[in-house]
Each structure stands twice: as C-alpha cells, then as structure tokens.
Amino acid sequence: MQFSPVMIVVAVLSGLGATVATGLLVASVRHRSGGYRPAHLLLAAGAAVATLSLATGLAAVAVAGHDQGERTRWATAVAIGIAVSGFLGCAGLLRMPGVVGSPSGAVRLLLDGVSVAAALWFVGWVLFSEPTRLLGETSHLSCPPLLLVTVSAALAAGLNAVVAARAPRPRTRLAGLCCGVTNMVCGGLGVAAGLFEGLAWLTSAGGAVLAVGLLSAGLAVHTTKPPGQVDADLIRRDSEYAFIPMVAMAASAAYHLLQDGRFDAFAITAGSIEGFALVTRQYLTLHDMRGYAARLAEREAHFRELAHTDPLTGLANRRGLLRALASGVAGREPVVLLGLDLDGFKHVNDMRGHDVGDAVLAEVGRRLRARQGPDDLPARLGGDEFAVLTHRGPEDAERLAQELLRALGEAYQQPDGPVFLSVSVGVAGQGDPDGADVSHPVVRPAGSGPVGVDESDVEVLLRHADLALRHAKQQGKNRVERYDAAYERMLRRRTTVEHELRGAIGRGELRLVFQPVASLPSVRPVGAEALLRWRHPELGNVRPDEFIPLAEECGMIAALGAWVLDQACLQLSRWLADGHDVWVSVNVSPRELHAEEYVGQVAEALRAHRVPPQRLVLEVTEHTVATDVDELIRRLTALRRTGVRIALDDFGAGYSSLGQLRRLPIDILKIDHSLVAEHEPVRPVDRDGPPFAPMVDIVMRLGHQLGLEVIAEGVTSPTELAAVVAAGCRFGQGALFGWGVPAEHLEAMLDAATSVGPRPALVADGDPAEGGPPAPPSVPALRPAPESVRGEREDGSDLVVEDAVSTQVRPGAGRDVHGGAARR
C-alpha cells in the first residue's frame, strides 16, 4: 500500500490542517471562562487525540506495507484513538452552555441521539454486510476496533443532528461545530478502515475529511457565542425525531430481507438498542409532561391565591373578600362585615414617606391577623382601607370592632419615631334593613332604573358597611358606627340633590328673594340682601343649608354665585331705574373670592346692568378670615377698586381678631345674631335711657372708631330692636323687619314710603377710593307697610306679616338670615 503523489499532498495538507485546528481549539481553552472552559477543554482533547490518530495512520501506511497483521495492529490503534476523540467531542458538545437545560433534558437529548445512532448503525450494517457488501469480499466487521469506531461515528452523527436541529436561530456556528465533530469521527473511521483494508485512497480521503472536520470545529468554537437554550418542546417537536429513525430502520430491514439477507447478533443488538432508547425516551417524556402538568397546576393555584391576596400585608384583597363574602351569603350563614379606614394616613405618606406608610400598613395587617378568629377573614381593600368578614353574632361583632379600634389606635413604632393613627369602623350585618323609603321621594337620573331595583346580598352588605364607615368618618372619626337605614336615606337624598342641582339653573328652578335692611329707629327699608332659593318640582323646597354646602363640595358654587350676582344686579338696576334709592348685598363664598376671574365677573355684571358700584355690597363671612388673611386682603382690595362695598358678615361668631379687623379693607360690619339676642339687656349706669345690648354697644363703638358702618343681624323681637337702637346701631336686619320676599313685594314696601326725609348713609355715590366719609343722600321717609306683606321662611313656606314692627316671631325663626352660606 503506497501513496501516490496526489495522495501525499493530500495527506500533508490534512496533517497541517488538523494541527492548525487543534491549535485553535487549545487556544480557545485559554481565552474562555465560566461554563465554556470545560466544554472547550473536552473539544481540544478530542481534537488532539484525533490529530495524533491521523498522524499515526498516515505514518503506518508507509511502515506497514503489505503485512496484514501489522496493518491490523496499526488500524486498531487508530480506531481506538478515533473512537475516544469522538466520545470526547460529543461530551464537549453536551457541556456547551445552552445546549442542555436540565439533567432530564440531557437524558432525553442523549436518548434521541442514541435512537438516531442505532438507526444509522443498522442502515450501515445492512449496506456493508451480506448480501450487499459495499466493501467487497473483505468486510470490516471482522475487526472489532472498527466496530467501536462505527458506534462512535453513528453516535456523533445522531447526537449532532439532533442538537443542530433543535438549536435556536441563528444556529450556523453551532451547526458548524456539530458537523465538525461528525466529520472528524467519520474521517477517522475512513483512515482506520483504509489502513485495515490496505486502501491508500480511503486512508487519504478519510484524513482529508478528518482535517476539514477539525478546522470546521476549530473555527466554530473560536468564534461561537452562547447558542441559547436548545428547544425541548414536550408537546409539539420533542418526539418527532423518533419517526425518522424508525422509518430508516424499517426500510433497511425490508431491503435486507428482499436481498435474502439474515439478521445476526449485530442487527438484533442495534434493533434492541433502538427500541429500548425509544421506549425510555417516551417514558421520560411522559414523566416530564406529568411533572410539567403538576407544576402548571401548582402555579395556577399559586397565582389564583395571589390574585386573592394583598402582596403588602398578606391579607385577602378585595377579590378574596368578595369570594368569601359570596360563599358565606350563599351558605345562609350569619355574616357581619366590618369596614375599617385609617384616619389621617395620607399625612403619614406625605410627611414620613411611602416606605414608612407601607410599614404601617404591614403592621396593621399583622394586628388584624393577631385578633383573627377561626371564622374571620381580614382583608385589605386598597390604600388604607381594610375590612373584616366574620360569622360572629351582632354583639360579638360589636366587641370585635371595639377591640380592633383599640388595637389599631396604638402607636406604630418606626425607626425615625412612632406613628400615631386612629381608625374609623363601620359595621353592617346581613340582616340589616335596606335604606329605601318611599316616604322620601328620590329623583334618579334618567336611565338609572327604579329606586327599588334588586341588588344581590353581597352588594347590599358592602354598601351598608361603606355607608356605616362614612357615617363614622362624618361623626368625628375614631369610632364605631353600625349601619342605619336613616343614614342611607339621607345619603340617597344628598346624591339626588347634588345631581338635580347641576341642572337647576337651566331648568329655571332657582330664584332670588330679598330680605330688607331697615334704618333705625324708623324701620324704613334702605337696602336688601339677595337670598337664593330652590324649588324642585319633585323634591319641593330645598333648604339653602342643604344645597349650598353640596355646591361648595361639587364645584358648582362658582356657577351659582355668578347667577346670583347677575340676577341681583339686574333687579337692582330695575329698582334704581324706578327711582328707588336702595342698595343690594350679595354673599360671596370663599371659593368664589379666591378665584382669579371673580373681580372681572363683578365688574362685568355692574357694567352689563349699568349699576353704580357703590350700590352693590359683597358680604364675606367672618369664617373666611380664618384662612389666608394676606390673600384675603389682596382679593378684597381688588374688589374695592371696582367701587363696590365690602361687608364682614356674622361678626362675633367667627375667629377674626381685632388686629385682623384693622387690616381688612371692609366698609360694613354685620353683627351676628348671637351678640344681638342677649338674654338680659343692660341698663345704663348713671344715666337715663332704655336697656341696651352691651356687646352690640362695644361693636358699635369699635366700628365707628374704625370708620365702619354697623348692621345688627337677626333682630327678631321689639326688645332686641330697642336694645340695638339704644346701643346706637343705625341699621338692622332680621325677621322683625321682614323675611326674604320676592322682588315685587319688597318694591311694594319701598313704594309704601310716602314721607320724605333724610336717612342714614350706608352707601355713597362718590368714589370709595377717594377716602373720607361721603355725604348722606336724602331719601323718602318710609313708614312700615300698612298692608300685609307676604314673606318666605328658610324652608320656602309662606309667611304673612301684618305689621313689620309688632309681629312676634317664635324662637328660632331668624335662622334663615344667619350665616352667609345659608342665606345665599
């Protein structure tokens, strides 16, 4: 056996190529770290053994000559080396990071490779054994080391084919590594077989294939990146590789039988290995699928539990509470729901930070669990709102609520200092009556359904607990309140009033009435205060102290104030056009006063209706002064520049100090009814005269010292009238002089004045910015109206006053004129 010149060139190039490839693999071991280093070390070791085996085979061609025994010994050494290099290459491929995700996946991958290898080996046995004998009369099967190489080559080819097929895209480099390892073993098989059979061309060709395989592996390993997790889909692709080997083996066996072949021990062994590999592979797949299904069920249960659990406190969340509540209601068990809300928790987040707030909430959860009974379910509904569902009786549930009130009110120790909070608790039971009451008509928005619409017991219980909690908040917090149907009726009405109020202006349901302001002691009307009234077609007369606070809360007060200002200026312009020397006052809410556009609205209303500015008085309650005094002064100063007068209403009932009173740009003081209605008027000391009200006297003196005019409010009896007159008060207002009446009735009172005479000057026709007291204008001297005058109480009911001076008013009748908000 001798090499031709071409074979010699091929052999030399093969040796050089294998050496270079081995150098690349060895160099990659030095430059890699982590999981890549063991894999590259195995590949480098396999390449070194393969290169040494190639060199041994090429050298043996020249040494062995035609001696079959010597060639067999050399072929055996080469075969063993190639088999070892093939196993090392497969091991290095399996150790490559990302190729095997788990031990179970490694076993399945190896079994897939074994099944493909067994099929390849069986097909090879059919092709190279009787009756086919592709190698001729001499068969390599007589050399056991060559059989070992064929097993290594089949295993490498099968395993690498499966790995390359399952690798994620792009998989060019990993596929190159797999092809390189396969070619290395197959080329080595050619070298050993050529040496054993004495075929120089086969040895040369095998060496070339081995060198190309090593170069391919070396380049792939030198530049490869993490291949990613090899796909091991148990459902779609993980078992499809079993069909191709079985089809190949079946076709080969059929061909072998058609050629009158026989199956010997090698064929039976290959078939048995294939069968056992496939059975084991499918068993592992079924086992993994069962484990996968169990993990899915466990995770589903875990996520289902997470969906019903609050992550911060570990308590049930709103969904978990609803589930337990629905279960308890459906079971017809006694159910009591406690709604809890932390008072002032927002300040904790604002002042101490959300980390401290979360720690406090977690501690609340621990305290709720510590007092949890066997049948109780504490839950966090969101934010600082909690709930406890219990199956205890009403009395035990009440005791539990009181216990939670004390427990949650204790200090919450934090690293930067304790946190103190209180809690409000609302209690509702399943048997609590619903709040619907036909005796209180409720106007619902269009399309919202009837009042008595059916609701599930769960929704009713939740609503009752929420209503009880809101009632506890409104009653001062840090308390326990049980659901009461009367509170729900009140809330229903509140909701209805708020909804209907939004369209009251457009529907023309609002109107103004005017309460006269009289000069004293003549009790002639010289001005009027505009009061807002609302008559709804179904709700009836809605009290101002009911809808005005709602307008403040829902942001409608600006629209109502603009309408009142416009209507008051319109009516004032008509009276002035008819020759009545009168002024009108309008109440201003704090929200309107602090609006940037309000000054412009006042100026526009005066211009639109051609009203002299000094004829309009804007009343600001004393409670407004308790807010930002500097901002209030700026706003009032801007209003006075328009020419209007400013009155401080309810003086004596608020929080203004004498220092603030000196700073405020006001023109009029309106003494509160509480100062006027003194029980025992004081008689003057060391001088003659009627009894007088000392507080009114003090305010009168103070007002005159500050250059202010003073109006006594809430004068309801002749005794009070005499007292304020004795104190020197020149103007009065109250039920004694008339309730709020329509504009035409007040006009009739003005027309009834027939005598002409001077009157006290409350407003002047000059510019208030010029300073100095204006000259008092002269007006007709008005007597009390001799005819009946129809007025209106605060609830809208009619009242006929026969004599404005002598009419006695029952106690409390002056409530209509107390407070700027209720008077609007």
LINCORFEN-V720772 format. One record per residue. N is the residue number from 1. RES is the residue in one letter. NEAR is the number of other C-alpha atoms within 10 Angstrom. D_LAST is the distance of its C-alpha to the last C-alpha in whole Angstrom. Layout:
N RES NEAR D_LAST
N RES NEAR D_LAST
This chain:
1 M 17 124
2 Q 16 123
3 F 18 120
4 S 12 121
5 P 9 120
6 V 11 116
7 M 18 116
8 I 14 116
9 V 13 114
10 V 17 111
11 A 24 112
12 V 17 112
13 L 15 108
14 S 26 107
15 G 21 108
16 L 14 106
17 G 21 103
18 A 30 103
19 T 21 104
20 V 17 101
21 A 26 98
22 T 26 99
23 G 16 99
24 L 21 95
25 L 28 94
26 V 21 96
27 A 16 94
28 S 22 90
29 V 20 91
30 R 11 91
31 H 11 88
32 R 15 86
33 S 11 84
34 G 8 82
35 G 12 82
36 Y 19 84
37 R 19 87
38 P 18 89
39 A 23 89
40 H 28 90
41 L 21 93
42 L 23 94
43 L 34 94
44 A 29 96
45 A 19 98
46 G 30 99
47 A 34 100
48 A 22 102
49 V 22 104
50 A 33 104
51 T 30 105
52 L 17 108
53 S 25 109
54 L 30 109
55 A 19 111
56 T 18 114
57 G 27 114
58 L 24 115
59 A 13 117
60 A 18 119
61 V 24 120
62 A 12 122
63 V 15 123
64 A 19 124
65 G 14 126
66 H 13 127
67 D 11 127
68 Q 14 125
69 G 11 125
70 E 16 124
71 R 23 121
72 T 20 120
73 R 16 119
74 W 22 118
75 A 29 115
76 T 22 115
77 A 16 113
78 V 32 111
79 A 33 110
80 I 22 109
81 G 25 107
82 I 36 105
83 A 28 104
84 V 19 103
85 S 29 101
86 G 32 99
87 F 22 98
88 L 23 97
89 G 32 95
90 C 24 93
91 A 17 92
92 G 22 91
93 L 24 89
94 L 19 87
95 R 20 86
96 M 20 85
97 P 20 81
98 G 17 79
99 V 24 82
100 V 23 81
101 G 14 78
102 S 10 79
103 P 9 82
104 S 14 82
105 G 18 81
106 A 15 84
107 V 15 87
108 R 24 85
109 L 23 86
110 L 22 89
111 L 23 90
112 D 28 89
113 G 24 92
114 V 24 94
115 S 30 94
116 V 32 94
117 A 27 97
118 A 28 99
119 A 27 99
120 L 24 100
121 W 25 103
122 F 26 104
123 V 21 104
124 G 15 106
125 W 21 108
126 V 24 109
127 L 17 109
128 F 18 112
129 S 21 114
130 E 18 116
131 P 14 117
132 T 16 114
133 R 15 116
134 L 14 114
135 L 12 116
136 G 11 119
137 E 10 122
138 T 12 121
139 S 15 117
140 H 20 115
141 L 14 114
142 S 9 118
143 C 15 116
144 P 12 113
145 P 24 112
146 L 24 111
147 L 18 109
148 L 18 107
149 V 29 106
150 T 26 105
151 V 20 103
152 S 27 101
153 A 28 101
154 A 27 100
155 L 28 97
156 A 31 96
157 A 25 96
158 G 25 94
159 L 26 91
160 N 27 91
161 A 19 90
162 V 17 87
163 V 23 86
164 A 20 86
165 A 15 84
166 R 19 82
167 A 20 81
168 P 17 77
169 R 11 77
170 P 10 78
171 R 15 82
172 T 15 84
173 R 20 85
174 L 26 85
175 A 19 87
176 G 22 90
177 L 26 90
178 C 27 91
179 C 22 93
180 G 26 95
181 V 34 96
182 T 30 97
183 N 26 99
184 M 35 100
185 V 35 102
186 C 27 103
187 G 29 105
188 G 36 106
189 L 31 107
190 G 27 109
191 V 32 111
192 A 36 112
193 A 27 113
194 G 24 115
195 L 32 117
196 F 27 118
197 E 19 119
198 G 22 121
199 L 17 119
200 A 21 118
201 W 19 116
202 L 20 113
203 T 29 113
204 S 30 112
205 A 20 110
206 G 27 108
207 G 35 108
208 A 28 106
209 V 25 104
210 L 33 103
211 A 32 103
212 V 22 100
213 G 27 98
214 L 37 98
215 L 27 97
216 S 23 94
217 A 31 93
218 G 30 94
219 L 18 92
220 A 22 89
221 V 23 89
222 H 20 89
223 T 9 86
224 T 15 84
225 K 12 80
226 P 11 79
227 P 18 79
228 G 17 76
229 Q 14 76
230 V 20 79
231 D 18 77
232 A 17 78
233 D 11 76
234 L 13 77
235 I 10 76
236 R 8 77
237 R 11 80
238 D 18 81
239 S 17 84
240 E 11 85
241 Y 16 87
242 A 17 90
243 F 11 90
244 I 13 92
245 P 23 95
246 M 19 95
247 V 12 96
248 A 16 98
249 M 22 100
250 A 15 101
251 A 13 102
252 S 20 104
253 A 19 106
254 A 13 106
255 Y 15 108
256 H 21 110
257 L 14 111
258 L 9 112
259 Q 12 114
260 D 10 116
261 G 16 115
262 R 13 114
263 F 15 112
264 D 8 113
265 A 8 111
266 F 14 109
267 A 18 108
268 I 12 107
269 T 14 105
270 A 20 103
271 G 19 102
272 S 13 101
273 I 17 99
274 E 25 97
275 G 15 97
276 F 14 96
277 A 22 93
278 L 24 92
279 V 13 91
280 T 15 90
281 R 22 88
282 Q 17 86
283 Y 13 86
284 L 17 84
285 T 20 82
286 L 13 81
287 H 13 81
288 D 15 78
289 M 14 76
290 R 12 76
291 G 12 75
292 Y 13 72
293 A 12 71
294 A 12 71
295 R 12 69
296 L 12 66
297 A 12 66
298 E 12 65
299 R 12 63
300 E 12 61
301 A 12 61
302 H 12 59
303 F 12 57
304 R 12 56
305 E 13 55
306 L 15 54
307 A 15 51
308 H 20 50
309 T 20 50
310 D 20 48
311 P 13 50
312 L 12 48
313 T 21 49
314 G 17 51
315 L 24 49
316 A 27 48
317 N 23 45
318 R 19 43
319 R 16 46
320 G 23 48
321 L 22 46
322 L 18 45
323 R 14 49
324 A 15 49
325 L 23 46
326 A 16 48
327 S 13 51
328 G 18 50
329 V 16 48
330 A 11 51
331 G 10 53
332 R 10 51
333 E 12 51
334 P 15 49
335 V 22 46
336 V 27 44
337 L 26 41
338 L 29 40
339 G 30 37
340 L 30 37
341 D 25 35
342 L 21 36
343 D 18 33
344 G 14 33
345 F 20 35
346 K 15 34
347 H 12 34
348 V 18 38
349 N 15 38
350 D 10 36
351 M 10 38
352 R 14 42
353 G 12 42
354 H 13 43
355 D 11 46
356 V 18 45
357 G 21 42
358 D 17 45
359 A 16 47
360 V 24 44
361 L 22 44
362 A 17 48
363 E 16 48
364 V 22 45
365 G 22 47
366 R 15 50
367 R 14 49
368 L 23 48
369 R 18 51
370 A 10 53
371 R 14 51
372 Q 16 51
373 G 14 53
374 P 8 56
375 D 9 53
376 D 18 50
377 L 21 49
378 P 25 47
379 A 29 45
380 R 29 43
381 L 20 40
382 G 10 39
383 G 13 38
384 D 19 37
385 E 17 37
386 F 24 40
387 A 26 41
388 V 24 44
389 L 22 45
390 T 25 47
391 H 19 50
392 R 19 49
393 G 13 48
394 P 16 45
395 E 9 46
396 D 13 48
397 A 22 45
398 E 20 43
399 R 12 45
400 L 19 46
401 A 23 42
402 Q 14 42
403 E 13 45
404 L 22 44
405 L 19 41
406 R 14 43
407 A 17 45
408 L 21 43
409 G 19 41
410 E 13 44
411 A 14 45
412 Y 17 46
413 Q 13 49
414 Q 11 49
415 P 6 51
416 D 8 49
417 G 10 47
418 P 11 46
419 V 17 43
420 F 16 40
421 L 18 38
422 S 19 37
423 V 24 36
424 S 29 34
425 V 29 36
426 G 27 35
427 V 28 37
428 A 29 38
429 G 24 41
430 Q 18 43
431 G 11 42
432 D 15 39
433 P 13 37
434 D 17 35
435 G 18 31
436 A 17 31
437 D 15 30
438 V 10 30
439 S 6 28
440 H 12 25
441 P 15 25
442 V 20 24
443 V 17 24
444 R 17 26
445 P 11 26
446 A 7 29
447 G 6 32
448 S 8 31
449 G 9 33
450 P 12 33
451 V 14 31
452 G 10 34
453 V 8 36
454 D 8 39
455 E 9 39
456 S 9 42
457 D 15 42
458 V 18 42
459 E 13 39
460 V 19 37
461 L 25 39
462 L 19 37
463 R 16 34
464 H 30 34
465 A 27 35
466 D 23 32
467 L 24 30
468 A 28 31
469 L 27 31
470 R 21 28
471 H 24 27
472 A 24 29
473 K 20 28
474 Q 10 24
475 Q 13 26
476 G 9 27
477 K 20 30
478 N 19 34
479 R 19 34
480 V 25 35
481 E 25 33
482 R 20 35
483 Y 27 33
484 D 19 32
485 A 18 31
486 A 13 28
487 Y 16 26
488 E 20 27
489 R 19 25
490 M 13 22
491 L 15 23
492 R 21 24
493 R 18 21
494 R 16 18
495 T 16 21
496 T 17 20
497 V 22 16
498 E 20 17
499 H 15 19
500 E 17 18
501 L 22 14
502 R 15 17
503 G 11 18
504 A 16 15
505 I 15 15
506 G 9 18
507 R 11 19
508 G 11 17
509 E 14 15
510 L 17 11
511 R 16 11
512 L 21 9
513 V 23 10
514 F 25 10
515 Q 30 11
516 P 28 14
517 V 26 16
518 A 24 19
519 S 22 22
520 L 21 25
521 P 16 27
522 S 15 27
523 V 23 23
524 R 25 23
525 P 29 20
526 V 24 20
527 G 28 16
528 A 24 13
529 E 25 9
530 A 28 7
531 L 27 5
532 L 25 5
533 R 24 8
534 W 22 10
535 R 17 14
536 H 17 17
537 P 8 20
538 E 9 22
539 L 16 19
540 G 11 18
541 N 15 14
542 V 17 12
543 R 19 10
544 P 21 7
545 D 17 9
546 E 14 11
547 F 20 10
548 I 22 8
549 P 16 11
550 L 18 13
551 A 18 11
552 E 17 12
553 E 11 15
554 C 11 17
555 G 12 16
556 M 16 13
557 I 21 10
558 A 18 12
559 A 14 13
560 L 22 9
561 G 20 9
562 A 17 12
563 W 17 11
564 V 22 8
565 L 22 11
566 D 19 14
567 Q 17 13
568 A 24 11
569 C 29 15
570 L 17 17
571 Q 18 16
572 L 27 17
573 S 22 20
574 R 14 21
575 W 18 21
576 L 16 22
577 A 12 25
578 D 10 26
579 G 10 26
580 H 18 23
581 D 18 23
582 V 20 19
583 W 26 17
584 V 22 13
585 S 26 10
586 V 25 8
587 N 25 6
588 V 23 8
589 S 20 9
590 P 17 13
591 R 14 14
592 E 18 13
593 L 19 15
594 H 15 18
595 A 11 18
596 E 10 21
597 E 10 20
598 Y 20 17
599 V 19 19
600 G 13 21
601 Q 14 18
602 V 21 17
603 A 17 20
604 E 13 21
605 A 19 18
606 L 23 19
607 R 13 23
608 A 13 22
609 H 17 21
610 R 16 23
611 V 21 21
612 P 19 22
613 P 26 20
614 Q 21 21
615 R 24 18
616 L 25 15
617 V 24 14
618 L 23 12
619 E 23 10
620 V 26 12
621 T 22 12
622 E 24 15
623 H 18 15
624 T 20 15
625 V 22 18
626 A 14 20
627 T 13 20
628 D 9 23
629 V 15 23
630 D 12 25
631 E 13 23
632 L 19 20
633 I 17 22
634 R 13 24
635 R 18 20
636 L 21 19
637 T 15 23
638 A 15 22
639 L 21 19
640 R 22 21
641 R 15 24
642 T 18 22
643 G 21 22
644 V 24 18
645 R 25 18
646 I 24 16
647 A 26 15
648 L 24 15
649 D 26 12
650 D 25 14
651 F 24 17
652 G 20 20
653 A 16 18
654 G 15 18
655 Y 14 21
656 S 17 22
657 S 11 25
658 L 9 27
659 G 8 28
660 Q 15 25
661 L 17 24
662 R 11 27
663 R 11 26
664 L 18 23
665 P 21 22
666 I 23 20
667 D 21 20
668 I 22 18
669 L 26 18
670 K 25 16
671 I 25 18
672 D 24 16
673 H 24 17
674 S 15 19
675 L 21 22
676 V 25 21
677 A 22 22
678 E 17 26
679 H 9 28
680 E 12 31
681 P 19 31
682 V 13 34
683 R 16 36
684 P 13 37
685 V 7 41
686 D 6 44
687 R 7 42
688 D 8 41
689 G 10 37
690 P 14 35
691 P 19 33
692 F 25 30
693 A 24 28
694 P 21 29
695 M 19 26
696 V 27 25
697 D 20 28
698 I 11 28
699 V 21 25
700 M 24 26
701 R 17 29
702 L 16 28
703 G 18 25
704 H 11 28
705 Q 9 30
706 L 13 28
707 G 14 27
708 L 18 24
709 E 21 22
710 V 26 20
711 I 26 18
712 A 29 18
713 E 28 15
714 G 29 15
715 V 26 19
716 T 26 20
717 S 20 23
718 P 15 26
719 T 16 28
720 E 22 24
721 L 28 24
722 A 18 28
723 A 26 28
724 V 31 25
725 V 22 27
726 A 21 30
727 A 21 29
728 G 16 28
729 C 22 24
730 R 23 24
731 F 27 20
732 G 27 18
733 Q 31 15
734 G 26 15
735 A 28 16
736 L 26 20
737 F 27 19
738 G 29 16
739 W 28 14
740 G 32 11
741 V 24 14
742 P 18 14
743 A 19 15
744 E 13 19
745 H 17 19
746 L 23 17
747 E 15 20
748 A 13 23
749 M 21 22
750 L 25 22
751 D 14 26
752 A 17 27
753 A 17 27
754 T 11 31
755 S 10 32
756 V 11 32
757 G 11 32
758 P 11 31
759 R 19 27
760 P 16 26
761 A 18 25
762 L 24 22
763 V 25 22
764 A 17 25
765 D 14 26
766 G 15 28
767 D 16 28
768 P 20 26
769 A 10 28
770 E 8 31
771 G 8 30
772 G 9 31
773 P 13 30
774 P 15 29
775 A 12 31
776 P 14 29
777 P 15 29
778 S 13 30
779 V 18 28
780 P 18 29
781 A 19 29
782 L 23 27
783 R 16 28
784 P 17 26
785 A 19 26
786 P 11 29
787 E 13 28
788 S 13 25
789 V 19 22
790 R 17 20
791 G 22 16
792 E 20 14
793 R 19 13
794 E 23 11
795 D 16 13
796 G 17 13
797 S 9 17
798 D 14 18
799 L 15 19
800 V 14 22
801 V 22 22
802 E 14 26
803 D 17 26
804 A 20 23
805 V 19 25
806 S 12 27
807 T 17 25
808 Q 15 25
809 V 15 22
810 R 10 23
811 P 9 22
812 G 9 18
813 A 17 17
814 G 21 15
815 R 16 13
816 D 24 10
817 V 27 9
818 H 17 10
819 G 21 9
820 G 21 6
821 A 21 5
822 A 21 6
823 R 23 4
824 R 24 0
